[in-house]
Amino acid sequence: MSAINTTADYYNSLGLGAAAGNAAEKAKSDALGQADFLLLMTTQLQNQDPLKPMDNSAFLGQLAQFSTVQGIETLNTNFSTLSSSLTNDQMLKGAELVGHQVLVPSTSLAISPDGSTTDGVVIAPSAGDITVEIKNDSGETVRKLSLTATGNGEVPFSWDGKDASGNALPAGTYKATATHLTAAGASTSLNTYVNATVDSVTVGSSGLYVNLANLGSTPIDNVIRIGGTKS
């Protein structure tokens, strides 16, 4: 059996042809590792002109460049490890939210297949009357809820999933908008927030997402408050 001295010989022995071996040899030769660099530098020192030795600054500069490259590679590796660790830690912490209710900004109210509904909250800027208007997918108003704010702060609201005539509406997602009317007659739109149960969590390219029952996903940063489990 003939000796195998190069990568090309090895590939050729496997019947893959010299071309494959030459390509692998070239890929290998293109990489300059730490041992190769030190060997090159040592050879350079051994073969320098004794009457014109290599300048110390050039020697130190080469060492500094190699150390910088090696440091960057190590830093990248450490950051990659840290990123994986943080992702795993984030997933574990997010899993603790499963089954709990969270308050998130949303204009959506849901009726689940079993007829249960999500409730919500509006933030009143001052005392006054608040109207929460609920619309279906076609944009038709199916219900109006009247609330009273005694001052600045949260005003909770709930919906039984029925229309203005008391008829149960089909399961699905509905849109809620809120309007605040002061005693002086000034009207302003309010943001709505809903309480929803966390079904699961997902780690995406932008971070952790909580998947809410009947309402879809939202970034963990949108969670304003964490409540108890859904009874």
Backbone as CSV, one residue per row, in Angstrom:
resi,resn,N_x,N_y,N_z,CA_x,CA_y,CA_z,C_x,C_y,C_z
1,MET,0.855,-1.191,0.000,0.000,0.000,0.000,0.887,1.236,0.000
2,SER,0.565,2.201,-0.854,1.393,3.408,-0.959,1.183,4.305,0.242
3,ALA,2.210,5.090,0.550,2.139,5.987,1.705,1.199,7.144,1.416
4,ILE,0.538,7.594,2.480,-0.371,8.739,2.382,0.291,9.896,3.108
5,ASN,0.795,10.853,2.341,1.555,11.947,2.926,0.769,13.250,3.012
6,THR,-0.233,13.432,2.195,-0.976,14.694,2.176,-2.470,14.420,2.229
7,THR,-3.211,15.471,2.439,-4.671,15.363,2.439,-5.172,14.892,1.092
8,ALA,-4.510,15.376,0.008,-4.906,14.964,-1.339,-4.741,13.459,-1.498
9,ASP,-3.617,12.888,-0.968,-3.389,11.444,-1.043,-4.485,10.689,-0.308
10,TYR,-4.890,11.209,0.823,-5.921,10.533,1.630,-7.241,10.475,0.882
11,TYR,-7.656,11.621,0.326,-8.907,11.653,-0.431,-8.832,10.742,-1.644
12,ASN,-7.662,10.713,-2.275,-7.491,9.882,-3.452,-7.593,8.401,-3.089
13,SER,-7.107,8.054,-1.886,-7.168,6.661,-1.437,-8.590,6.214,-1.187
14,LEU,-9.472,7.172,-0.889,-10.872,6.858,-0.661,-11.667,6.823,-1.948
15,GLY,-10.992,7.117,-3.069,-11.673,7.115,-4.346,-12.416,8.392,-4.640
16,LEU,-12.123,9.443,-3.892,-12.820,10.706,-4.086,-12.110,11.589,-5.096
17,GLY,-10.950,11.215,-5.507,-10.250,11.979,-6.526,-9.330,13.018,-5.943
18,ALA,-8.341,13.394,-6.739,-7.347,14.367,-6.285,-7.944,15.747,-6.121
19,ALA,-8.978,16.062,-6.909,-9.577,17.408,-6.854,-10.139,17.683,-5.474
20,ALA,-10.849,16.684,-4.925,-11.421,16.860,-3.591,-10.325,17.009,-2.556
21,GLY,-9.258,16.204,-2.728,-8.151,16.300,-1.786,-7.446,17.627,-1.865
22,ASN,-7.244,18.125,-3.081,-6.577,19.407,-3.250,-7.403,20.542,-2.649
23,ALA,-8.731,20.448,-2.788,-9.603,21.481,-2.211,-9.509,21.476,-0.700
24,ALA,-9.506,20.278,-0.104,-9.393,20.185,1.347,-8.035,20.678,1.816
25,GLU,-6.994,20.336,1.025,-5.649,20.778,1.374,-5.553,22.292,1.355
26,LYS,-6.180,22.908,0.343,-6.144,24.365,0.223,-6.892,25.022,1.382
27,ALA,-8.079,24.456,1.727,-8.862,25.015,2.835,-8.069,24.951,4.132
28,LYS,-7.333,23.827,4.283,-6.521,23.677,5.491,-5.373,24.667,5.497
29,SER,-4.737,24.834,4.300,-3.563,25.707,4.223,-3.935,27.176,4.370
30,ASP,-5.207,27.526,4.092,-5.623,28.926,4.202,-5.749,29.372,5.650
31,ALA,-5.857,28.424,6.566,-6.036,28.771,7.975,-4.674,28.870,8.647
32,LEU,-4.458,29.961,9.355,-3.196,30.187,10.075,-3.498,30.202,11.567
33,GLY,-3.105,29.119,12.237,-3.358,29.009,13.657,-2.230,29.588,14.481
34,GLN,-2.360,29.460,15.795,-1.355,30.019,16.699,-0.003,29.335,16.499
35,ALA,-0.001,27.997,16.366,1.258,27.267,16.189,1.935,27.685,14.883
36,ASP,1.127,27.854,13.820,1.691,28.273,12.535,2.317,29.652,12.637
37,PHE,1.633,30.547,13.347,2.136,31.912,13.478,3.456,31.937,14.246
38,LEU,3.528,31.198,15.350,4.749,31.167,16.146,5.894,30.512,15.372
39,LEU,5.563,29.467,14.577,6.591,28.826,13.763,7.119,29.801,12.718
40,LEU,6.221,30.551,12.103,6.623,31.530,11.105,7.513,32.600,11.723
41,MET,7.148,33.045,12.925,7.927,34.100,13.587,9.304,33.574,13.998
42,THR,9.328,32.335,14.494,10.613,31.740,14.895,11.531,31.574,13.690
43,THR,10.962,31.114,12.591,11.742,30.964,11.361,12.279,32.302,10.886
44,GLN,11.457,33.332,11.027,11.878,34.674,10.623,13.057,35.146,11.467
45,LEU,13.020,34.854,12.772,14.117,35.257,13.652,15.395,34.479,13.333
46,GLN,15.229,33.190,13.034,16.398,32.352,12.758,17.091,32.737,11.455
47,ASN,16.321,33.259,10.505,16.882,33.551,9.188,17.070,35.043,8.927
48,GLN,17.004,35.847,9.967,17.200,37.278,9.750,18.690,37.599,9.539
49,ASP,18.927,38.702,8.941,20.303,39.166,8.698,20.890,39.606,10.034
50,PRO,21.988,38.940,10.478,22.582,39.321,11.776,22.999,40.787,11.827
51,LEU,23.369,41.327,10.649,23.790,42.729,10.623,22.594,43.680,10.627
52,LYS,21.406,43.148,10.283,20.196,43.965,10.269,19.057,43.179,10.926
53,PRO,19.185,42.983,12.247,18.144,42.193,12.931,16.781,42.898,12.856
54,MET,15.743,42.089,13.028,14.381,42.617,12.964,14.169,43.629,14.084
55,ASP,13.556,44.733,13.730,13.309,45.797,14.696,12.397,45.289,15.802
56,ASN,12.727,45.642,17.055,11.919,45.202,18.196,10.472,45.657,18.086
57,SER,10.277,46.870,17.575,8.921,47.392,17.471,8.079,46.568,16.505
58,ALA,8.729,46.094,15.402,8.007,45.255,14.448,7.661,43.913,15.079
59,PHE,8.616,43.362,15.842,8.390,42.090,16.514,7.233,42.206,17.514
60,LEU,7.289,43.260,18.333,6.227,43.473,19.327,4.891,43.771,18.652
61,GLY,4.958,44.471,17.509,3.722,44.779,16.776,3.040,43.519,16.281
62,GLN,3.841,42.558,15.783,3.274,41.297,15.328,2.657,40.521,16.480
63,LEU,3.348,40.518,17.613,2.798,39.842,18.787,1.483,40.482,19.227
64,ALA,1.460,41.821,19.209,0.260,42.543,19.636,-0.907,42.255,18.702
65,GLN,-0.632,42.202,17.389,-1.697,41.913,16.428,-2.262,40.520,16.644
66,PHE,-1.353,39.561,16.860,-1.838,38.202,17.076,-2.652,38.118,18.369
67,SER,-2.169,38.782,19.422,-2.889,38.757,20.694,-4.265,39.401,20.564
68,THR,-4.346,40.473,19.751,-5.636,41.146,19.547,-6.618,40.232,18.846
69,VAL,-6.155,39.580,17.784,-7.031,38.664,17.037,-7.478,37.518,17.929
70,GLN,-6.532,36.958,18.678,-6.865,35.852,19.559,-7.840,36.299,20.646
71,GLY,-7.648,37.519,21.147,-8.544,38.048,22.169,-9.955,38.249,21.644
72,ILE,-10.064,38.726,20.401,-11.383,38.928,19.793,-12.090,37.592,19.604
73,GLU,-11.347,36.581,19.166,-11.938,35.257,18.982,-12.440,34.706,20.313
74,THR,-11.631,34.884,21.363,-12.041,34.408,22.685,-13.265,35.168,23.175
75,LEU,-13.272,36.493,22.923,-14.408,37.313,23.339,-15.685,36.884,22.630
76,ASN,-15.575,36.615,21.324,-16.741,36.165,20.559,-17.279,34.844,21.102
77,THR,-16.350,33.943,21.427,-16.759,32.645,21.976,-17.461,32.817,23.314
78,ASN,-16.898,33.688,24.163,-17.496,33.921,25.476,-18.867,34.573,25.358
79,PHE,-19.003,35.522,24.419,-20.291,36.174,24.229,-21.331,35.190,23.717
80,SER,-20.901,34.293,22.826,-21.820,33.284,22.308,-22.306,32.372,23.418
81,THR,-21.393,31.982,24.309,-21.761,31.146,25.450,-22.698,31.884,26.391
82,LEU,-22.385,33.179,26.640,-23.225,33.996,27.520,-24.617,34.170,26.931
83,SER,-24.675,34.390,25.611,-25.962,34.575,24.953,-26.830,33.329,25.088
84,SER,-26.220,32.165,24.900,-26.965,30.910,25.033,-27.451,30.720,26.459
85,SER,-26.588,31.076,27.412,-26.960,30.948,28.819,-28.120,31.874,29.176
86,LEU,-28.067,33.119,28.665,-29.133,34.072,28.951,-30.451,33.638,28.311
87,THR,-30.367,33.069,27.095,-31.572,32.595,26.420,-32.225,31.473,27.212
88,ASN,-31.411,30.540,27.686,-31.941,29.432,28.482,-32.542,29.934,29.786
89,ASP,-31.861,30.885,30.421,-32.353,31.457,31.676,-33.668,32.195,31.449
90,GLN,-33.741,32.912,30.324,-34.957,33.648,29.992,-36.123,32.690,29.759
91,MET,-35.867,31.586,29.093,-36.909,30.602,28.831,-37.422,29.991,30.133
92,LEU,-36.505,29.687,31.053,-36.906,29.100,32.329,-37.751,30.069,33.149
93,LYS,-37.353,31.342,33.159,-38.123,32.340,33.896,-39.483,32.557,33.246
94,GLY,-39.503,32.553,31.903,-40.759,32.732,31.197,-41.719,31.592,31.455
95,ALA,-41.174,30.371,31.630,-42.021,29.199,31.873,-42.796,29.342,33.173
96,GLU,-42.269,30.116,34.105,-42.960,30.322,35.376,-44.249,31.118,35.208
97,LEU,-44.400,31.817,34.076,-45.607,32.605,33.825,-46.760,31.757,33.293
98,VAL,-46.456,30.570,32.797,-47.494,29.731,32.202,-48.585,29.432,33.234
99,GLY,-49.828,29.669,32.837,-50.963,29.446,33.741,-51.342,30.672,34.546
100,HIS,-50.495,31.708,34.528,-50.778,32.932,35.266,-51.425,33.976,34.356
101,GLN,-52.135,34.898,34.963,-52.709,35.995,34.207,-51.754,37.174,34.201
102,VAL,-51.704,37.847,33.061,-50.863,39.038,32.921,-51.709,40.164,32.344
103,LEU,-51.338,41.372,32.689,-52.010,42.553,32.142,-51.125,43.123,31.042
104,VAL,-51.686,43.236,29.834,-50.927,43.738,28.693,-51.756,44.763,27.928
105,PRO,-51.098,45.725,27.276,-51.849,46.674,26.439,-52.417,45.959,25.221
106,SER,-53.707,46.102,24.996,-54.343,45.429,23.868,-55.722,46.020,23.632
107,THR,-56.138,46.025,22.377,-57.496,46.448,22.029,-58.391,45.231,21.787
108,SER,-57.868,44.048,22.040,-58.606,42.813,21.744,-59.245,42.222,22.994
109,LEU,-60.487,41.796,22.835,-61.199,41.025,23.849,-61.603,39.714,23.192
110,ALA,-61.488,38.631,23.923,-61.767,37.326,23.331,-62.915,36.621,24.025
111,ILE,-63.693,35.902,23.226,-64.678,34.951,23.743,-64.151,33.568,23.374
112,SER,-63.870,32.754,24.366,-63.334,31.425,24.110,-64.467,30.478,23.711
113,PRO,-64.140,29.306,23.156,-65.177,28.352,22.749,-66.123,27.948,23.873
114,ASP,-65.637,27.978,25.123,-66.516,27.606,26.239,-67.356,28.779,26.742
115,GLY,-67.223,29.952,26.077,-68.036,31.110,26.432,-67.404,32.068,27.415
116,SER,-66.233,31.717,27.972,-65.569,32.622,28.908,-64.949,33.792,28.150
117,THR,-64.795,34.910,28.838,-64.299,36.124,28.192,-63.103,36.699,28.951
118,THR,-62.396,37.604,28.294,-61.311,38.338,28.938,-61.869,39.649,29.476
119,ASP,-61.321,40.076,30.603,-61.701,41.384,31.120,-60.543,42.348,30.936
120,GLY,-60.780,43.617,31.228,-59.752,44.602,30.952,-59.726,45.753,31.929
121,VAL,-58.893,46.729,31.581,-58.673,47.911,32.420,-58.432,49.107,31.516
122,VAL,-58.936,50.268,31.919,-58.562,51.530,31.283,-57.979,52.430,32.359
123,ILE,-57.139,53.356,31.948,-56.529,54.297,32.885,-57.201,55.658,32.692
124,ALA,-57.946,56.082,33.684,-58.650,57.365,33.593,-57.728,58.503,34.002
125,PRO,-57.685,59.589,33.232,-56.844,60.732,33.595,-57.459,61.567,34.716
126,SER,-58.770,61.459,34.878,-59.481,62.226,35.910,-60.871,61.640,36.054
127,ALA,-61.655,62.215,36.958,-63.030,61.756,37.148,-63.843,62.018,35.875
128,GLY,-64.828,61.156,35.638,-65.668,61.335,34.466,-66.307,60.032,34.038
129,ASP,-67.045,60.063,32.961,-67.715,58.879,32.419,-66.849,58.247,31.328
130,ILE,-66.808,56.916,31.320,-66.012,56.169,30.333,-66.933,55.210,29.586
131,THR,-66.802,55.199,28.297,-67.557,54.272,27.454,-66.581,53.344,26.743
132,VAL,-66.798,52.043,26.930,-66.002,51.041,26.227,-66.882,50.459,25.123
133,GLU,-66.464,50.654,23.890,-67.229,50.194,22.736,-66.585,48.926,22.181
134,ILE,-67.403,47.882,22.031,-66.897,46.590,21.565,-67.446,46.316,20.175
135,LYS,-66.512,46.002,19.240,-66.893,45.784,17.842,-66.467,44.394,17.386
136,ASN,-67.215,43.867,16.396,-66.872,42.564,15.831,-65.908,42.735,14.662
137,ASP,-65.619,41.639,13.958,-64.667,41.683,12.844,-65.132,42.586,11.713
138,SER,-66.442,42.780,11.603,-66.986,43.614,10.526,-66.999,45.089,10.890
139,GLY,-66.555,45.412,12.118,-66.538,46.803,12.556,-67.855,47.266,13.137
140,GLU,-68.794,46.348,13.314,-70.090,46.711,13.882,-70.027,46.713,15.402
141,THR,-70.621,47.715,16.022,-70.648,47.788,17.480,-71.662,46.787,18.015
142,VAL,-71.187,45.863,18.848,-72.077,44.842,19.398,-72.449,45.118,20.846
143,ARG,-71.678,45.964,21.509,-71.968,46.252,22.921,-71.238,47.518,23.352
144,LYS,-71.858,48.275,24.246,-71.237,49.424,24.876,-71.304,49.255,26.386
145,LEU,-70.159,49.431,27.028,-70.091,49.340,28.485,-69.890,50.737,29.054
146,SER,-70.673,51.078,30.068,-70.571,52.400,30.707,-69.869,52.264,32.043
147,LEU,-68.805,53.030,32.228,-68.016,53.008,33.456,-67.959,54.405,34.047
148,THR,-67.619,54.463,35.338,-67.481,55.748,36.004,-66.127,55.812,36.692
149,ALA,-65.368,56.844,36.381,-64.073,57.067,37.026,-64.236,58.127,38.103
150,THR,-63.813,57.799,39.311,-63.926,58.756,40.420,-62.692,59.651,40.530
151,GLY,-61.686,59.332,39.741,-60.454,60.124,39.776,-59.435,59.514,38.842
152,ASN,-58.188,59.932,38.992,-57.109,59.408,38.154,-56.738,57.998,38.601
153,GLY,-56.709,57.066,37.673,-56.303,55.704,38.028,-56.983,54.646,37.194
154,GLU,-56.795,53.401,37.606,-57.349,52.275,36.868,-58.859,52.149,37.075
155,VAL,-59.529,51.814,35.987,-60.960,51.518,36.040,-61.146,50.168,35.347
156,PRO,-61.430,49.099,36.111,-61.591,47.783,35.497,-62.944,47.648,34.803
157,PHE,-62.997,46.782,33.822,-64.273,46.479,33.175,-64.308,45.014,32.786
158,SER,-65.493,44.462,32.688,-65.660,43.074,32.272,-66.816,42.990,31.288
159,TRP,-66.796,41.949,30.492,-67.809,41.758,29.457,-68.266,40.311,29.502
160,ASP,-69.566,40.112,29.429,-70.118,38.762,29.521,-70.209,38.044,28.177
161,GLY,-69.716,38.677,27.128,-69.748,38.034,25.825,-71.090,38.105,25.123
162,LYS,-71.946,39.009,25.587,-73.274,39.151,24.979,-73.407,40.503,24.285
163,ASP,-74.351,40.572,23.338,-74.585,41.834,22.651,-75.554,42.696,23.451
164,ALA,-75.944,43.832,22.887,-76.803,44.771,23.612,-78.175,44.185,23.924
165,SER,-78.592,43.169,23.157,-79.905,42.540,23.377,-79.830,41.342,24.310
166,GLY,-78.637,41.034,24.797,-78.478,39.911,25.711,-78.217,38.582,25.038
167,ASN,-77.957,38.607,23.738,-77.683,37.371,23.005,-76.192,37.021,23.081
168,ALA,-75.918,35.756,23.312,-74.528,35.313,23.380,-73.888,35.406,21.998
169,LEU,-72.724,35.987,21.956,-72.007,36.154,20.684,-71.087,34.961,20.432
170,PRO,-70.750,34.689,19.172,-69.876,33.548,18.866,-68.448,33.761,19.368
171,ALA,-67.774,32.649,19.561,-66.383,32.714,20.006,-65.538,33.432,18.962
172,GLY,-64.536,34.138,19.429,-63.663,34.877,18.528,-63.042,36.072,19.220
173,THR,-62.415,36.916,18.430,-61.741,38.101,18.961,-62.507,39.352,18.556
174,TYR,-62.698,40.241,19.510,-63.430,41.485,19.299,-62.519,42.662,19.669
175,LYS,-62.848,43.820,19.125,-62.029,45.005,19.358,-62.717,45.947,20.337
176,ALA,-61.935,46.459,21.287,-62.465,47.378,22.295,-61.787,48.736,22.186
177,THR,-62.588,49.793,22.205,-62.064,51.158,22.249,-62.735,51.880,23.408
178,ALA,-62.002,52.768,24.046,-62.524,53.452,25.231,-62.439,54.961,25.054
179,THR,-63.467,55.659,25.545,-63.528,57.118,25.467,-63.862,57.681,26.847
180,HIS,-63.136,58.721,27.224,-63.333,59.367,28.531,-64.008,60.711,28.319
181,LEU,-65.101,60.949,29.070,-65.855,62.211,28.965,-65.879,62.882,30.328
182,THR,-65.310,64.076,30.419,-65.285,64.804,31.681,-66.587,65.567,31.885
183,ALA,-66.773,66.099,33.113,-67.982,66.876,33.429,-68.060,68.131,32.576
184,ALA,-66.902,68.619,32.138,-66.878,69.820,31.304,-67.175,69.504,29.843
185,GLY,-67.336,68.236,29.528,-67.670,67.855,28.158,-66.485,67.527,27.273
186,ALA,-65.274,67.514,27.827,-64.086,67.171,27.040,-63.997,65.657,26.856
187,SER,-63.763,65.236,25.623,-63.710,63.811,25.315,-62.317,63.419,24.827
188,THR,-61.782,62.348,25.364,-60.466,61.854,24.959,-60.496,60.337,24.837
189,SER,-59.655,59.807,23.953,-59.547,58.358,23.792,-58.579,57.797,24.830
190,LEU,-58.872,56.618,25.316,-58.037,55.973,26.327,-57.468,54.669,25.781
191,ASN,-56.294,54.340,26.253,-55.715,53.035,25.925,-56.407,51.951,26.737
192,THR,-56.559,50.779,26.145,-57.173,49.657,26.843,-56.128,48.591,27.148
193,TYR,-56.326,47.897,28.259,-55.440,46.823,28.696,-56.301,45.609,29.026
194,VAL,-55.794,44.421,28.778,-56.570,43.212,29.041,-55.804,42.260,29.948
195,ASN,-56.574,41.507,30.726,-56.019,40.424,31.529,-56.152,39.135,30.730
196,ALA,-55.057,38.455,30.515,-55.090,37.223,29.737,-54.210,36.170,30.385
197,THR,-54.559,34.917,30.147,-53.801,33.797,30.701,-52.666,33.401,29.760
198,VAL,-51.502,33.180,30.320,-50.336,32.760,29.529,-50.420,31.256,29.284
199,ASP,-50.501,30.894,28.009,-50.546,29.474,27.636,-49.159,28.871,27.523
200,SER,-48.223,29.654,26.973,-46.865,29.164,26.762,-45.955,30.354,26.500
201,VAL,-44.667,30.099,26.390,-43.699,31.146,26.078,-42.837,30.692,24.907
202,THR,-42.361,31.663,24.142,-41.529,31.379,22.978,-40.345,32.335,22.951
203,VAL,-39.170,31.822,22.635,-37.987,32.670,22.463,-37.811,32.927,20.981
204,GLY,-37.927,34.189,20.573,-37.752,34.571,19.186,-36.474,35.353,18.983
205,SER,-36.268,35.822,17.771,-35.053,36.577,17.460,-34.985,37.894,18.223
206,SER,-36.144,38.411,18.634,-36.189,39.687,19.355,-36.346,39.513,20.856
207,GLY,-36.327,38.277,21.326,-36.448,38.060,22.755,-37.578,37.095,23.097
208,LEU,-38.043,37.207,24.344,-39.059,36.295,24.858,-40.459,36.820,24.555
209,TYR,-41.331,35.914,24.098,-42.731,36.240,23.834,-43.622,35.365,24.700
210,VAL,-44.717,35.950,25.194,-45.707,35.167,25.923,-46.895,34.940,24.993
211,ASN,-47.363,33.706,24.952,-48.494,33.347,24.108,-49.756,33.324,24.967
212,LEU,-50.667,34.249,24.685,-51.849,34.452,25.514,-53.044,33.673,24.974
213,ALA,-53.831,33.120,25.871,-54.998,32.335,25.489,-55.955,33.171,24.652
214,ASN,-56.216,32.716,23.441,-57.184,33.318,22.511,-56.785,34.705,21.999
215,LEU,-55.591,35.181,22.360,-55.203,36.540,21.965,-53.886,36.611,21.201
216,GLY,-53.183,35.504,21.046,-51.925,35.534,20.307,-50.729,35.845,21.191
217,SER,-49.645,36.286,20.560,-48.374,36.502,21.254,-48.091,37.983,21.447
218,THR,-47.305,38.269,22.490,-46.860,39.635,22.741,-45.497,39.587,23.424
219,PRO,-44.610,40.558,23.170,-43.291,40.552,23.823,-43.416,40.624,25.343
220,ILE,-42.484,40.002,26.028,-42.499,39.999,27.495,-42.425,41.416,28.043
221,ASP,-41.826,42.338,27.279,-41.711,43.724,27.735,-43.074,44.401,27.843
222,ASN,-44.097,43.846,27.165,-45.432,44.446,27.218,-46.205,44.063,28.473
223,VAL,-45.684,43.089,29.213,-46.376,42.669,30.432,-46.234,43.744,31.502
224,ILE,-47.376,44.283,31.927,-47.377,45.365,32.921,-47.514,44.813,34.329
225,ARG,-48.308,43.757,34.448,-48.547,43.211,35.779,-48.804,41.715,35.650
226,ILE,-48.351,40.961,36.664,-48.565,39.522,36.711,-49.491,39.220,37.864
227,GLY,-50.589,38.542,37.549,-51.555,38.212,38.586,-51.483,36.752,38.961
228,GLY,-52.541,36.248,39.553,-52.605,34.842,39.963,-53.028,33.962,38.809
229,THR,-53.271,32.695,39.107,-53.717,31.761,38.092,-55.196,31.955,37.821
230,LYS,-55.599,31.593,36.611,-56.991,31.731,36.207,-57.812,30.704,36.965
231,SER,-58.835,31.155,37.667,-59.656,30.243,38.429,-60.657,29.517,37.536
